[in-house]
């Protein structure tokens, strides 16, 4: 959602980086462009003023203007200010340190994604924190709201409070608390009712539920696509309810990003989660520093590695590492790598997280490359026989025609895939000549790649690492040769 703002800021900072020495007027001109970019991104005016004044004051200092790399120094100051605007260096976490059941009350307007976010957070607590969770819908106004939460509960494997027709929100909250205590529930999530607009009835209902349940966390769910109005909604709720955090939904949309950048500064409450899609696992803990890095085109390697760790099966990574040690890499291995890339969010997601890949991502979009490329390559491999996948050299002209027809592609597409596989196979053989993965790691220093690239796991490039699993390890696929028809 920050693509437009990122492009604008990238252009401003490219000008600064291109100059040797900077004058105070150069910095002020750049900050004027930053101000315009933030306002066009729908960031609240008071927030923009405070941000630009803070950055300008630091950037025009003599220590910056006389430094060896003044342009880079200004970018660092802007990055630090962005991190501060989004919530600071610390990553906000849910406060679950209380006697069970710990209550999380979800509030927000109707249509903001409150019910879906409730199920996503419950799934996150269950799978990543080992908590026994239960959900209860207090929405008696919206048709089928309680049934929706029940269905979502079944999908994510989290218990929901049985529905009793005719009960009011306070009665449901009381019953939910009793049921949670009897079942030894760790965390109880209350999905409160919403309205199409902020009104006193909505606020009174939330206050009554809060008085009964004494929530440890009260999370405001806001649709980031509503732009500046989302900030107004947050201000209204913050004035009535004791909010502890914000959940921004639809962060994968094409909104201008103003709501996300303004929310923390306007409400004083941290953004704790960001919804990134419709799937049950499409929610992320909000890391201010990582988001700031993405906005400024610095990538987000930490999140990329975390996605790799979640998406890649250890057994598959170890099996691939062993085959790489032996210099082997067939079509089945390539197919595994392509599917790992899909599981990690596709080409666009991966490119957006890689440092310095902003322009490459734009080039991919211009050339028509998208995630359909991965699906098309998977279809081609799927149209091969088991023997052909194990030994691609069997694919003569007649077989290629059959594979192309079976996958709905052209023979030249099959040839491109075979060429890409051949290049990757050569890379695997080079690794074997260098003494396998251990030999390759030794080239990067005594400590392997661990010292140079912290957080990639494994020993050097050993099993469980494989370079970046899902990105082809040491033999990353060159997808630029596999363009969309």
N, C-alpha and C positions, 0 to 999 in steps of 0.2 A: 504493500500500500504506500510505501515511501518512495517509489520509483521516481515520480516527478520531482519531488523535493530533492532527492539524492542527485538527480541529473543537474538540477539548477545549482546546488551547492558545489558539485563536482566541477562545473564550469568556472565558478568563482575562484575556487582554490587552485585550479590548473593555471590560472593567470598569475596567482601569487607565487606558485612554485616555480614558474618559468622565469622569474626575475631574481637577480642576484641580491641586490640591496633593496630595501623597502623604505619608503618615506611614510610619514604619518598620514599624509593624504591618501596614499595607496591603500592603507589599511581602512581608513574611513570610507573610501569609495567601495571597497569590498564589503564592508559591514552594511552599507546602504543596500547593496544587492542582496545580501543575506536577509536583511529586514523585509525586502519585497518578496523574496522567496518564501519566507515563513508566513507572511500575511496571505499570500496566494495559496499556501497549504492549509489555510483556515485555522491557523494558530491564533488564540485570543490576543487581542491588541496589548493589554497590560503585560502579558507574558513575553511578547515579542520585544516590547520596550525594555523590560528588565533584562532580557537575554542579551540584546544588542549592546546596551549600556555596560553590562558586566564584561562582555568580551572585548569591547572597544577599549575600556579602561586598562585591561591587562595587555592587550595587543599593541598599544602605542607606547608601551614602556621602552626605555632605552635598551634594556637587556634583550628584548625581542628584536628590535629594529637593527641592533648592531651584532646580532648573532650570526653564525656562519650560514645557517639555513633559516632565515626569518619566515619564509613561506610555510615551512613545516611547523615552525613554532606556533604560528597563528592557527593552523589546522588543529594542533594539539589543544590549544586554548579553547577553540570552538568545540572540540570533542569533549573536553572536560565539562564545559558549560552545558552541553547536551545531556551528558550523563547526570549532571546535577538537576537539570530540568525534569528528567524522567524518573528521578528518585534517588540518585546517589549511587555510590559504589556497591553498597550492600544489596543483596537480592532479598526482597521481602518474602517471608514464609508464613504459612498458616500457624497460628498460635494454638497448638493442640495440647499444651501443658496444663491440663486441668483434670478434675475427677470425671471419668466417663459417666454418661455419654457427653462428649464435647459437642456443643450445638453450633452449626454453621447456618445462619439465616441468609437466604438469597433474596435480594430485593431488586426492583427495577420496573420499568414500564413494560406493558404488554408488547410482545413482538421483538424484544431485545435479545432473545435467545437464552432466557433465564432457565427454563426447564432443561434444555439441552446441556447448558453449562453445568447444571446441578449434577446430571448423570456423568458428565466428563470428569468433574472433580471427584465424584465418588469412585469412579474407576481408577483414577490416579492415586487416590488414598489407599485403595485396596491393593493395587498391583505394585506400587513403588514404595509405599510406606507400611504395607502389611497391616492396615487397619481394617477392622470389621465395621463396615458402614451400613447405614440404612437411610432411605429417603422417604420423605412424606410430602405429599402435595396438599397445600392449604388453599389452592385456587378453586373456589366453588363457583366462580363467575364465568370463566371461559369454558365453553362446551368441550367436553372430553379432555380437559387439562389433566385430571387425575389419571385417566386411562393412558394418556401419553407418557406420563412419568412411569407408570407400571410397565409399559412396553419397553421403555428405555432401560428400566431396571433389569428386565429379563435379558436384554441384549448385552449389558455390561456385567451381568452376574452380581448385582447388588440388590439386596432385599428392599421392598417398598412396603409402607404401611398399608394394610388392607383397607379398601374403600368402604365407607358406610354412608349411604345416601342420606342427605339432609343435615349432616353435621356442619357446624360453622367453623371458621378458621381457628378460633380459640379452643374449641372442643377437640379439633383434630390435633392441635399442638399438644394439648394435655395428654391425649391418648398416645401420641407419638413418644412423649417423654416416658410415660409409664412402660410402654412396650419396649423401648430401647433399654431401660434399666433391667427389665425381666430377661431380655435376650443377651445381656452383657455386650451391648453395642459400644464400640469405641467412639464413633463419630456419627451424629445424626444431622442430616441435611434437610432443612425446611425450605421448600419451594413455595414462597408466598405468592399471593395474587398480584397481578399488575393492572394497570389502567392504560388507556390511550393517552392520558395526560396526568400531570401531578394534581391531585386534589386532596382535600382534607380527609375524606373517607378512607382513602388509601393509606394516608399517614397514620390515622387513628388505628386502623386495623393492624398495621405493622407494629405500632407501639404496644398494642394489647398482646400480640404474639410474643414480642420481645420480653414483656413483663412476666409472661408465663415460662418461657424457655430459657431466659437469661443467656443469650448466645455469646459464645466466646469470640466468634467472628461474624460480622455483618457485611456481606459482600454485595456491592452494587454492580449489577450487570448492565453494561451500556453497549449499544450497537455503534461501532466506530464509523459506520457509513452515514450516520446522521450528522456528522460534522460538528459545527459549533453548537448546535442545539443539544448535543450530548453533554457538553460542558454545562449548559444551563440546567439540564436535568440533574446532573451530579451536584451542582450547587444547591438545588432545591432539596434533594435528599439529605445532603450533608447538614443542612440547617435544621432538619427535623429528626433524623435518626443518627445514632452513634455509629457511623460507618467505620470499618477497620481496613477496608481495601476496595479495589475496583477490579472488575473482570471486563476486559474489552473483547467483544466478539467480532467476528468477520474481519480479522486483521489481514486475511488473505485477499480481501476485496480491493477495489480500485479507488478507495477513498483517498483524500489528499493527506491524511495523517495528522491533521490539526487537533483532533480530539485526543489522540494518544499523547501528543506533545504538550497539550494544555492541561490535561486532567490532573496530574500530580501537582502542578503549580497552583491551580485554581482551588482544588479541594483540600490540598494538604494531605491527602490519603494516597498510599502507595498503590500502584497497579500491580496486582499479584498474579494474574493469569491473562493470557491472550489466546483467544480462540482462533485457530488457523484453518478451519475447514468444517465439513459436515460430519466426518467420521467421529466415532466415539473417542478415539485417541488423538484427535486433532486439537489439542490444547497444550500450551507451553507455559512453564513458569516464566514470568516476565523478568528478564535481566536487563536493567537500564544500560549497562556498559555495552552489552552485545547489540542491543537495538541501535545505540549511537554509532557503533562501528559499521553496522549495515547502512545506516543513513549516509555516512561519509565515505562509503565504498571501500571500507577496510576489511570487509568480510566478517565471518563469524566461525572461525575454525573450531572453537570449543563446542558450539552447538552441532557442527557438522560431525565431529568425532562422537558426540553423544548419540546422534541419530544413527551413526554407523554401528555403535555398540548395541543399540536397541534393535536394529534391523537385521544385523548379520548373525547367523547362527554360528556358535563357536565351532561346532563339528565341521560345518562347511568351510570355515576359514582355515581350520587346521588341515583338512583334506586338500584344499587348494594349495596351501603352503608346502605340503609334502610333494605335490605334483610339480610345483615350481622348482623345488629342490632338484627334482629329477629331469627338469627341462621339458616337462609335458604340459600341454595346454590344448585340449580339443574343444569342439563346439559345445559340448555339455558344460565345460568350465566357463566358456564365454556366456552361455545362456544364464548360468548362475549369477555371473557378474552383472549382466543387464537387468535381471530381476531384482538384484539388490539395489541397483540404482533407482528402480521404480519404487521400491519399498521406502527408500530414503527421501522420496518427494519428487523425483523426476529431475530432468536436466535443469529447468529454471530454478528450482529450489537449491540444487547443488551449486550452480554457478553463482547464485546470489550470496552464498556463504563463503565462497573462495575469495581470499584477498586479491585485489587487482583484477577481478573477473567481470567488473561492471561493463566494460566495453565489449568484452567477449560475449557476454549475455545479450547485449544489444545486437551484436553481429549475428548471433544465433537466431534471434527473432526476425531480423531482416532477411536472412537466407531461408526462412521458413522452417527452421529446425524446431521441433517441439517434442513432447513426450510420445507422440505417435511414431517417432523414429524408433524408439525402443520397442514398441509393440510390433512394428513392422519387422524388425530384425528378429524378434522372438518368434514371429509367425514363420519366417523363412527357416529358422533352425527347426521349428516344430514340424515343418513339411519334409524334413530329411528323415531317412531311415536311421535306426540305431547305429548301423554300421557306418553310414555316411557321417553321422555326428562324431563318431569315434575316430574316423579317418577321412577327413574332408578331401583328401587327394583322390578319392573314388569319384568325385563329382565331375564327370565329363560333360560335354555339351548337351547330350540327350537328358541326362539326369538334372542338369541345371534348369532346363525347360520345364521338366516335371515339377521341380521344387518351386519355380516361379509361379506356375499355374496353380499349384496347391496353396500357396500363400497369398495369392492375389497381387503379386508384384511383377516386376520385369526382370529379365535375365541380368541386365546391368546392375540391378540392386543386389542380386545374389553374388555377382562378381565383386561388388564393393565390399560386401560382408566377408567374403572369402579373403580378400586382400587385407582387410583390417585384422582378421584372425591370423593371417600369415605373419603380419608385422608383430603382433603380440607374441606369437610363437617364437619368433626370432629373439624377442626380448627375453623370453623365458630361458632360451638356450644360452644367451649371454650371461644370465644369472648363474646358470649351472657352471659355465666356464670360469666364473669368478669365485667359485667355491660355494655356490649356493647362496642362500639368504644371509648366512653368517658372514660370508666373504663380502657380499655387497654392503652389509652393515658396517664392516670393518673399514670400508672406504670413507665413511663419514666420521671416523675418529674411534678412539678406543672404546667409548661408551655406546657405539652404534648410533642409531638415530634418536635414542631416548633423550640425550642431552640437547641435541639440536632442535628437536620437535617434541617438547614435553606434552604428555597427555595422549600420545598415540598408542600407548600400551605395548605389551609384548616386550621382548628383548630384541632391540634393534628392529629388524623386520621379521621377527619370528612369528609362529602361529598365534592367531588372535589379533595380529596387526595386519600383515599383508599390505603394507603401505597404508592406504585408507580402504578398508574393505568396502566393496560396492563401487569403488572408483577404478577397479581393475588392478589394484595393487601396483606393482612395479610396471605392469604392462597396461596402462590406462588406454581404453578404446579411443581412437581418434574419430569421433562422430562427425567431424566436419566433412568427411568424405562420403557421408551417408545422408545426403540432402533429401529434403522432401521433394516429391515429384511435382 
